[in-house]
Amino acid sequence: MKKSILNIISLMCCLTIMLTATSCGNNAKKEEIVVDGIIPLISESELILRSDLIIEGTVSEIMDSKWSNPNNEKGENFRNILQTDIVVNIDNYLFGERDDNQAIVRIDKGEDENTIVSSDGYPDFEVNEKVLLFLSRDDSDIATDEDYYVLTGMRQGKYDLSESETHVRVILSILI
């Protein structure tokens, strides 16, 4: 089910990109691509059950965005999505563990020299931001063998710990 939901969302994203994309050329103005769609709402319990890693951490770096298909190969099995890797220093493991104290979170939005891709499906991150993250291994059709995670439930998998929202405390109490 997880894979089919991700495939549907990915298909919607591709269709949106294809419909809104224009030629880049050497224009001074960047091409803007807006990706939007419907994200199935999942409960906090489902968020926990679907996650491979749940951490509290601090965003240490936002890497340069890169295309998932940099050679721009063509065919029905090739998609090209602008992605950004977020490096998070792990302060506390709530579920799962890693050999080191960093995790890379890949989101499907970003900016390069020619293009800006925005998406309501993925949250923004800021360096030094304290976060609670629900993370899963990428099982999408563009997954690579790199060591990274994606947000479980897309934007639903990130909570800003600087906010004193009740639902963040409730989720933490369930996990601890």
C-alpha positions as CSV (number, residue, x, y, z in Angstrom):
1,M,0.0,0.0,0.0
2,K,2.8,2.4,0.9
3,K,4.4,1.9,-2.5
4,S,1.1,2.3,-4.4
5,I,0.4,5.6,-2.6
6,L,3.8,6.9,-3.4
7,N,3.4,5.8,-7.0
8,I,0.1,7.7,-7.3
9,I,1.7,10.8,-5.7
10,S,4.7,10.5,-8.0
11,L,2.5,10.2,-11.0
12,M,0.5,13.3,-10.0
13,C,3.8,15.2,-9.5
14,C,5.1,14.1,-12.9
15,L,1.9,15.2,-14.6
16,T,1.9,18.5,-12.9
17,I,5.6,19.1,-13.8
18,M,4.9,18.1,-17.5
19,L,1.9,20.4,-17.6
20,T,3.6,23.4,-16.0
21,A,7.1,23.1,-17.4
22,T,8.4,25.5,-20.0
23,S,11.7,25.5,-21.8
24,C,14.6,26.8,-19.7
25,G,17.0,28.2,-22.2
26,N,19.5,30.8,-21.0
27,N,16.9,33.2,-19.6
28,A,17.9,35.2,-16.6
29,K,14.6,34.3,-15.0
30,K,14.4,30.8,-13.5
31,E,11.7,28.4,-14.6
32,E,9.2,27.9,-11.8
33,I,7.5,24.6,-11.3
34,V,4.8,24.2,-8.7
35,V,3.9,20.7,-7.7
36,D,0.7,20.2,-5.8
37,G,-1.7,17.4,-5.3
38,I,-3.6,15.5,-2.6
39,I,-1.7,13.9,0.2
40,P,-3.5,11.1,2.1
41,L,-3.8,12.1,5.7
42,I,-2.4,9.4,8.0
43,S,-2.8,9.1,11.8
44,E,0.1,9.5,14.2
45,S,-0.1,5.8,14.9
46,E,0.2,5.0,11.2
47,L,3.1,7.5,10.9
48,I,4.9,5.6,13.6
49,L,4.2,2.1,12.1
50,R,5.3,3.1,8.6
51,S,8.6,4.6,9.8
52,D,12.0,2.9,9.7
53,L,13.7,5.6,11.8
54,I,12.2,8.2,14.2
55,I,14.6,10.9,15.5
56,E,14.9,14.2,17.2
57,G,17.6,16.2,15.6
58,T,19.1,19.5,14.4
59,V,19.3,20.4,10.7
60,S,23.0,21.0,10.1
61,E,23.1,21.5,6.3
62,I,20.9,21.9,3.3
63,M,22.7,20.5,0.3
64,D,22.6,21.9,-3.3
65,S,19.6,20.5,-5.2
66,K,20.2,17.9,-7.9
67,W,18.1,16.1,-10.5
68,S,17.2,12.5,-10.0
69,N,18.0,11.8,-13.7
70,P,20.9,14.1,-14.4
71,N,21.6,12.5,-17.8
72,N,18.0,13.2,-18.8
73,E,17.5,9.7,-20.1
74,K,14.2,9.2,-21.9
75,G,11.6,6.5,-21.6
76,E,8.6,5.5,-19.6
77,N,10.7,4.3,-16.7
78,F,12.7,7.5,-16.4
79,R,11.5,10.5,-14.4
80,N,13.5,13.6,-13.5
81,I,12.7,15.3,-10.2
82,L,14.7,18.1,-8.6
83,Q,15.6,16.9,-5.1
84,T,17.3,18.4,-2.1
85,D,19.2,16.5,0.6
86,I,18.9,17.8,4.2
87,V,21.6,16.7,6.7
88,V,20.3,16.2,10.2
89,N,22.4,15.7,13.3
90,I,20.7,13.1,15.4
91,D,20.2,14.2,19.0
92,N,17.9,11.4,20.1
93,Y,16.8,8.1,18.6
94,L,13.1,7.3,19.3
95,F,12.9,4.3,17.0
96,G,15.6,2.6,15.0
97,E,19.2,3.5,14.9
98,R,22.2,4.2,12.7
99,D,25.9,3.6,12.9
100,D,26.6,7.4,12.9
101,N,24.7,10.3,14.3
102,Q,23.6,11.9,11.1
103,A,20.8,11.1,8.7
104,I,20.2,12.5,5.2
105,V,16.6,13.3,4.3
106,R,15.7,13.7,0.6
107,I,12.8,15.9,-0.4
108,D,11.4,16.4,-3.9
109,K,11.8,20.1,-4.3
110,G,14.6,22.6,-4.5
111,E,16.4,25.1,-6.7
112,D,19.3,24.9,-9.2
113,E,20.7,27.5,-11.6
114,N,17.8,27.3,-14.0
115,T,14.8,26.0,-12.0
116,I,12.8,26.4,-8.8
117,V,10.6,23.5,-7.9
118,S,8.1,24.1,-5.0
119,S,5.8,21.5,-3.5
120,D,3.1,21.7,-0.9
121,G,3.8,18.1,-0.2
122,Y,7.2,18.7,1.4
123,P,8.1,21.0,4.2
124,D,10.8,23.6,4.2
125,F,13.9,23.1,6.5
126,E,16.2,25.7,8.0
127,V,19.8,25.2,9.3
128,N,19.8,24.9,13.1
129,E,16.1,24.0,13.2
130,K,15.2,21.4,15.9
131,V,13.0,18.7,14.4
132,L,11.2,15.5,15.1
133,L,11.3,13.3,11.9
134,F,9.5,10.2,10.9
135,L,11.7,8.6,8.2
136,S,11.4,5.7,5.8
137,R,13.8,4.2,3.3
138,D,12.9,5.3,-0.2
139,D,11.1,2.5,-2.1
140,S,10.0,4.7,-5.0
141,D,10.8,4.1,-8.6
142,I,13.6,6.7,-8.4
143,A,15.2,5.3,-5.3
144,T,19.0,5.0,-5.4
145,D,21.4,2.9,-3.4
146,E,22.6,6.0,-1.5
147,D,22.2,6.2,2.2
148,Y,19.2,8.5,2.7
149,Y,15.7,8.6,4.0
150,V,12.4,10.2,2.9
151,L,9.8,11.7,5.1
152,T,7.1,9.2,6.1
153,G,3.8,10.8,5.0
154,M,5.7,13.5,3.2
155,R,5.1,16.8,5.1
156,Q,3.4,14.9,7.8
157,G,6.7,13.3,8.8
158,K,8.3,16.6,10.1
159,Y,7.5,18.4,13.3
160,D,9.2,21.6,14.4
161,L,10.3,21.0,18.0
162,S,10.7,24.7,18.6
163,E,6.9,25.0,18.5
164,S,5.1,24.1,21.7
165,E,2.2,22.3,19.9
166,T,0.3,19.7,21.9
167,H,0.4,17.1,19.2
168,V,4.2,17.1,19.1
169,R,4.2,16.4,22.9
170,V,1.6,13.7,22.5
171,I,3.6,11.9,19.8
172,L,6.7,12.1,21.9
173,S,4.9,10.7,24.9
174,I,3.7,7.7,22.7
175,L,7.2,7.0,21.6
176,I,9.0,7.4,24.9
